[in-house]
Amino acid sequence: MRKRLISALAILILMAAVVLCNARFPLALNIVIAVISLMGVWEISSALQMTRQIALVVPSMILAAVLPFTVNGYVRYLSFFIYTVVLFGAMILYHAVITFREVAIIYSMAILIPTALQTLILLRDAGGRHGMFHVIVAIFAAWVADAGAYIFGSLFGKHKMCPNISPKKTVEGAAGGIISDILIMLLFGFIFQNLYWNGTVHVNYWVLAAIGLFGSLLSMLGDLSFSIIKRSCHIKDFSEIIPGHGGILDRFDSVIFVSPFVYLLLQVFPMVYH
């Protein structure tokens, strides 16, 4: 538990640094997302025991590192095209040792992870001067659900939710995660509106409540989906890079599902208005 708390504090400090530096150095968020994406692809490759497939892993990691910087749509699609040609070219060139199954798995993950996490950058850019608040909401909508489910499950958990996928998850924990997420999102809105902006801006509490509700459900979906991947690979965590938490994907699997939802929702229903 001590390692878990220390690691969580370190992550929060890093997030705070990115938020504070955003005005003068906005590329800080892009760099962090690129590093997370690159390491996530490496963890997937390692879990699937594909790290020796250099012709697949190296292009996939390059794509993961490049995508968070491709704001221009043409460059992004060009990156996808080049990556596709390289990967399938490698399959043809090394067909004796590279299978289509390996190509399909690494291809899907190398696109899914950075593309989903890139929506955090899109949230910042679309939100203007409130962009980093949108980013914080998207990340914590995923993490609060996980923390709430862990706490409530530890205290009150009796009924197993998905024992064959994640034995420690309970119905009570899931309910606690949903309630916690909604309340924390509303609290974030109150602090942002009344303390940070001193009432000069207004937040849409209905939108924040929706993010808390559906964000917590999507957080569980992401967590369980990657738990199935770990179980199929016979591993407990994707790595040990974050003491007490596991790997990068163990911490950001839920964000991969929640962040795109928040971005899409805010394209229709603004969170902050004057």
C-alpha positions as CSV (number, residue, x, y, z in Angstrom):
1,M,0.0,0.0,0.0
2,R,2.9,2.4,0.8
3,K,4.5,1.9,-2.6
4,R,1.1,2.4,-4.2
5,L,0.5,5.7,-2.5
6,I,4.1,7.0,-3.2
7,S,3.7,6.1,-6.9
8,A,0.3,7.7,-7.0
9,L,1.8,10.9,-5.5
10,A,4.6,10.9,-8.0
11,I,2.1,10.6,-10.9
12,L,0.1,13.5,-9.5
13,I,3.2,15.6,-9.2
14,L,4.0,14.9,-12.8
15,M,0.5,15.8,-13.9
16,A,0.7,19.0,-11.9
17,A,4.0,19.9,-13.6
18,V,2.5,19.3,-17.0
19,V,-0.6,21.4,-16.2
20,L,1.5,24.3,-14.8
21,C,3.9,24.2,-17.7
22,N,1.2,24.0,-20.4
23,A,1.0,27.8,-21.0
24,R,4.8,28.2,-21.7
25,F,5.6,24.7,-22.9
26,P,2.4,23.0,-24.3
27,L,4.5,20.2,-25.9
28,A,5.0,18.8,-22.4
29,L,1.6,17.0,-22.6
30,N,2.5,15.7,-26.1
31,I,5.8,14.4,-24.9
32,V,4.2,12.7,-21.9
33,I,1.5,11.1,-24.0
34,A,4.2,9.9,-26.5
35,V,6.2,8.3,-23.8
36,I,3.2,6.6,-22.3
37,S,2.1,5.3,-25.7
38,L,5.5,4.1,-26.6
39,M,5.9,2.2,-23.3
40,G,2.3,0.8,-23.6
41,V,3.1,-0.7,-27.0
42,W,6.3,-2.2,-25.6
43,E,4.4,-3.7,-22.6
44,I,1.9,-5.3,-25.0
45,S,4.7,-6.7,-27.1
46,S,6.5,-8.0,-24.0
47,A,3.3,-9.6,-22.7
48,L,2.7,-11.4,-26.0
49,Q,6.4,-12.4,-26.1
50,M,6.9,-10.5,-29.4
51,T,9.9,-8.3,-28.4
52,R,12.2,-10.3,-30.6
53,Q,10.1,-9.5,-33.7
54,I,12.1,-6.3,-34.3
55,A,10.5,-5.8,-37.7
56,L,7.1,-5.4,-36.0
57,V,8.0,-3.9,-32.6
58,V,10.3,-1.1,-33.7
59,P,7.9,0.4,-36.3
60,S,5.0,0.1,-33.8
61,M,6.9,1.9,-31.1
62,I,7.9,4.7,-33.6
63,L,4.3,5.1,-34.6
64,A,3.2,5.3,-30.9
65,A,5.9,8.0,-30.3
66,V,5.0,10.0,-33.4
67,L,1.2,10.1,-33.3
68,P,0.8,12.4,-30.3
69,F,2.7,15.1,-32.3
70,T,0.6,14.7,-35.5
71,V,-2.0,17.4,-35.0
72,N,-2.3,17.8,-38.8
73,G,-4.8,15.3,-40.3
74,Y,-2.7,14.7,-43.4
75,V,0.4,13.9,-41.4
76,R,-1.5,11.5,-39.2
77,Y,-3.0,9.6,-42.1
78,L,0.4,9.6,-43.8
79,S,1.8,8.0,-40.6
80,F,-0.9,5.3,-40.6
81,F,-0.2,4.6,-44.3
82,I,3.6,4.3,-43.9
83,Y,3.1,2.1,-40.8
84,T,0.7,-0.2,-42.6
85,V,3.0,-0.6,-45.6
86,V,6.0,-1.3,-43.3
87,L,4.2,-3.8,-41.1
88,F,2.6,-5.8,-43.9
89,G,5.8,-5.6,-45.9
90,A,7.6,-7.1,-43.0
91,M,5.1,-9.9,-42.9
92,I,5.7,-10.7,-46.5
93,L,9.5,-10.4,-46.3
94,Y,9.7,-12.5,-43.1
95,H,6.7,-14.7,-43.6
96,A,8.6,-17.7,-42.3
97,V,8.9,-16.2,-38.8
98,I,6.1,-13.6,-38.7
99,T,2.5,-14.6,-38.6
100,F,-0.6,-12.7,-39.5
101,R,-1.9,-13.1,-36.0
102,E,1.2,-11.2,-34.6
103,V,0.8,-8.5,-37.2
104,A,-2.9,-8.1,-36.5
105,I,-2.4,-7.8,-32.7
106,I,0.5,-5.4,-32.7
107,Y,-1.1,-3.4,-35.5
108,S,-4.3,-2.9,-33.6
109,M,-2.6,-2.0,-30.3
110,A,-0.1,0.3,-31.9
111,I,-3.0,2.3,-33.3
112,L,-5.4,2.0,-30.5
113,I,-3.2,3.1,-27.6
114,P,-1.7,6.4,-29.0
115,T,-4.9,7.3,-30.9
116,A,-7.0,7.0,-27.8
117,L,-4.6,8.8,-25.6
118,Q,-4.1,11.5,-28.2
119,T,-7.7,12.6,-27.4
120,L,-6.2,14.1,-24.3
121,I,-4.3,16.5,-26.5
122,L,-7.4,17.2,-28.6
123,L,-9.3,17.9,-25.4
124,R,-6.6,20.5,-24.4
125,D,-6.5,22.1,-27.8
126,A,-10.3,22.3,-28.2
127,G,-10.9,23.6,-24.7
128,G,-8.9,26.8,-25.2
129,R,-7.9,28.3,-21.8
130,H,-10.0,25.6,-20.1
131,G,-8.3,22.8,-22.0
132,M,-6.2,21.4,-19.2
133,F,-9.3,21.3,-17.0
134,H,-10.9,19.0,-19.6
135,V,-7.7,16.8,-19.6
136,I,-7.8,16.5,-15.8
137,V,-11.5,15.6,-15.8
138,A,-10.9,12.9,-18.5
139,I,-8.0,11.3,-16.6
140,F,-9.6,11.4,-13.2
141,A,-12.9,10.1,-14.5
142,A,-11.0,6.9,-15.2
143,W,-8.8,6.9,-12.1
144,V,-11.4,7.9,-9.6
145,A,-13.7,5.0,-10.7
146,D,-10.8,2.6,-10.2
147,A,-9.8,4.0,-6.8
148,G,-13.5,4.1,-5.6
149,A,-14.1,0.5,-6.7
150,Y,-10.9,-0.6,-4.9
151,I,-11.8,1.2,-1.7
152,F,-15.5,0.2,-1.6
153,G,-14.7,-3.3,-2.7
154,S,-12.1,-3.7,0.1
155,L,-14.6,-2.4,2.7
156,F,-17.9,-3.8,1.5
157,G,-17.2,-6.3,-1.3
158,K,-19.1,-9.6,-1.1
159,H,-20.5,-10.4,-4.5
160,K,-17.9,-11.2,-7.2
161,M,-18.6,-9.3,-10.5
162,C,-16.3,-11.1,-12.9
163,P,-14.5,-13.8,-11.0
164,N,-13.1,-15.5,-14.1
165,I,-11.6,-12.2,-15.4
166,S,-10.7,-10.2,-12.3
167,P,-11.3,-12.1,-9.0
168,K,-11.0,-9.1,-6.8
169,K,-13.7,-7.0,-8.5
170,T,-17.1,-6.9,-6.7
171,V,-20.5,-5.5,-7.4
172,E,-20.3,-3.4,-4.3
173,G,-16.9,-2.0,-5.5
174,A,-18.3,-1.2,-8.9
175,A,-21.3,0.7,-7.4
176,G,-18.9,2.6,-5.1
177,G,-16.7,3.5,-8.1
178,I,-19.7,4.9,-10.0
179,I,-20.9,6.9,-7.0
180,S,-17.4,8.2,-6.2
181,D,-16.8,9.2,-9.8
182,I,-20.0,11.2,-10.1
183,L,-19.4,13.0,-6.8
184,I,-15.7,13.8,-7.6
185,M,-16.6,15.1,-11.0
186,L,-19.2,17.4,-9.5
187,L,-16.6,18.5,-6.8
188,F,-14.1,19.3,-9.6
189,G,-16.7,21.4,-11.3
190,F,-17.5,23.3,-8.1
191,I,-13.8,24.0,-7.3
192,F,-13.1,25.0,-10.9
193,Q,-16.1,27.4,-11.0
194,N,-16.1,28.9,-7.6
195,L,-12.6,28.7,-6.3
196,Y,-10.3,28.7,-9.3
197,W,-12.4,31.2,-11.5
198,N,-14.2,32.8,-8.5
199,G,-17.6,32.4,-10.3
200,T,-16.6,34.2,-13.5
201,V,-17.2,31.0,-15.5
202,H,-19.9,28.4,-15.2
203,V,-19.6,24.6,-15.5
204,N,-22.3,22.3,-16.7
205,Y,-22.9,19.9,-13.8
206,W,-25.1,17.7,-15.9
207,V,-22.2,17.1,-18.3
208,L,-19.9,16.4,-15.4
209,A,-22.4,13.9,-13.9
210,A,-22.6,12.2,-17.2
211,I,-18.8,11.9,-17.4
212,G,-18.8,10.5,-13.9
213,L,-21.5,7.9,-14.7
214,F,-20.4,6.7,-18.1
215,G,-16.7,7.4,-17.4
216,S,-16.8,4.9,-14.5
217,L,-18.6,2.3,-16.7
218,L,-16.0,2.7,-19.5
219,S,-13.2,2.7,-16.9
220,M,-14.4,-0.8,-15.8
221,L,-14.7,-1.9,-19.5
222,G,-11.1,-0.8,-20.1
223,D,-9.8,-2.4,-17.0
224,L,-11.6,-5.7,-17.6
225,S,-10.6,-5.8,-21.3
226,F,-6.9,-5.5,-20.5
227,S,-7.3,-7.9,-17.6
228,I,-8.4,-10.5,-20.1
229,I,-5.3,-9.7,-22.1
230,K,-3.1,-10.2,-19.0
231,R,-4.9,-13.4,-18.1
232,S,-4.5,-14.8,-21.6
233,C,-0.8,-14.0,-21.4
234,H,-0.6,-15.5,-17.9
235,I,0.8,-12.4,-16.2
236,K,-0.4,-10.3,-13.2
237,D,0.8,-6.9,-14.4
238,F,2.1,-5.6,-17.7
239,S,5.4,-4.6,-16.0
240,E,6.7,-3.3,-12.7
241,I,7.7,0.2,-13.8
242,I,5.2,1.9,-11.4
243,P,5.7,0.3,-7.9
244,G,2.4,-0.8,-6.4
245,H,0.5,-0.3,-9.6
246,G,2.2,-2.4,-12.2
247,G,2.9,-1.1,-15.7
248,I,1.9,1.9,-17.8
249,L,-1.1,0.0,-19.2
250,D,-2.2,-1.1,-15.7
251,R,-2.6,2.6,-14.9
252,F,-3.8,3.9,-18.3
253,D,-6.0,1.0,-19.6
254,S,-9.1,2.8,-18.4
255,V,-8.0,6.2,-19.7
256,I,-7.7,4.6,-23.2
257,F,-11.5,4.1,-23.0
258,V,-12.6,7.1,-21.1
259,S,-10.7,9.9,-22.8
260,P,-12.2,9.4,-26.3
261,F,-15.7,9.4,-24.7
262,V,-15.1,12.7,-22.9
263,Y,-13.7,14.3,-26.1
264,L,-16.7,13.2,-28.2
265,L,-19.2,14.2,-25.5
266,L,-17.7,17.7,-25.2
267,Q,-17.9,18.2,-28.9
268,V,-21.7,18.2,-28.4
269,F,-22.2,19.5,-24.8
270,P,-19.7,22.1,-23.6
271,M,-18.5,21.6,-20.0
272,V,-17.5,25.2,-19.4
273,Y,-19.3,28.3,-20.5
274,H,-19.3,32.0,-19.6
